[in-house]
């Protein structure tokens, strides 16, 4: 294959790629289809799950000074995400007891989107906040070390 044919083939493939406008419209259609497929107002367990996610996010953000609480929240949410496959399976078997329709497919898309996805997002936010706190602490410690070194240097002179 010569160079000219190669570039023509690449150009043909690039033309076939979806544009951002088409991609964003497709994503929007998928999200809105998902939104309208779920009975948000009739499913009390979904409302409780959303309130739980909001409460967990609030705890992560506003209780940053309580390191033990942050640790317990992190471990608890990590275990909850780990158990999402099992919860999806259980939900698929017992959905008639708490829901108006079966949202639990064998691939766990609904559980991943509504249950595990927000938990992973909260865990990511918690990790970023912890890294910010750790970097501030490193700066504080380094400043104290420099202050101590400066005092030792003035005493030796």
N, C-alpha and C positions, 0 to 999 in steps of 0.2 A: 504494500500500500504506500503510495507516495504521499508527500506532505500536503499537496493540494486536495486530494480526495479526503484525507483525514480532516482537514479544516472544514470542508463541505459537510461531512458527516456530523461534526461537532455543531456547526451552525444549524443543521436540521434538528438536532436534539435540543438545542437551546430554544429554538422557536416553539417546540412542543411543550416546554416547561410552562406551568401555570403562572400567570402574573400574580402580583401581590393582591390586586383588586379581586381577581377570581378566588384566590385562596382565602382572603379575609371574608368574602361573601359566603364561601362554603363553610368556613368555621362558624360564622355567625348563624347560618342556617342550622348547623348541627347543634350549637348551644341552645338556640331557641326551640328546636325540636325536643331536646332533652328537657328544657324548662317546662314546656307545655305538656309533656308526657307524664310529668309527676304531679300528683294531687297535693300540692303544698299545703293548702288550707284544711284538707280533711285528714291528713296524716299527722296525728299528734306526736308520734315517735320521731318523725322527721323534724318537727318543730323543736322537740326536746333535744335532739342531736345538734341542731344549729345553735340553740341556746348554750349547750355544753361547749361547743367550739368557741363561741364568743366569750364564755366565762374562762376557759382555759387560756385564750389569748390575752384576756385582761389580766389574769394572774401572772402570766409570763412577763407582761410589760410592766405592770405596776408593783409587783412584789420582787423586784430585781435584787433588793438588798438582802433578802432571806435566801441564802445559798442552799440550805437544806431543803427548803420548799422547792427551789428550782431543780435540785437534783431529783427529788421525788417525782416532780412533774415530768421531767425528762425521761426517767426510767419508766414511769407509768404510761406515758404516751408512746414510747418506743415499743413497749410490750403490747399495747393496744393495736399499733400498726402491724406488729408481727402476727397478732391473732386475727387479723382482718379476713384472711382466707377461711379460717375456721368459722368466724361469725357469718360470712357470706354463705357457707354451706348450711349452717344452722338456720339462718334466715330463709334460705330457699326451702328448707324442709318444714318450717313452722310459720310461714308468712301469713297464713289465714288467721292466726291467733292475735296478730297485732296490726295488720295492714289490710288495705282494701284491694290491692293488687300485688302480684309477685314481681318485685323489682330485682330479684337476686338471680342473675344468670350464672352459667357455669364458669364464665371467665372472670366474674367479679368486677365488671366495669362500673356498675352502680355503687357498689361498696367502696371501690377504689376512689370514685369521684366524690362521693358524699361523706364517706367516713375516713378513709385513710389519707386521701389527698389533703384535706384541711389540716389533719394532724401533722402530716409531713411539713406543710407550710408553717405551722406554729413551731414545730421543732427547728426549722431552719431559722426562723426569726429569733428563737431563743438562743440558738448557737451564735448568731451574729451579735446579739446583745451581750452574750458572755464574752465573745472575743473583743468587743469594744471595751468592756469593763476590764478585761485582762490587759489590754494595751495601755489603758489609763493607769493601771496599777504598776505596770513595768516602768512607765514614765515617772511616776511618783517615787518608786524605789530608786531609780537611777538618779533622780534629783537629790534624794537624801544621801545616796552614796557620794555624789559629787560634793555635797555640802560637808560631809564628814571628811572627805579627802582635803577639802579646802581648809577646814579647821586644823587638821593635822599639819598641813604645810605651813600655816601661819604660826603654829606653836613651835615648830622646829626652827623657824627663822629667828 
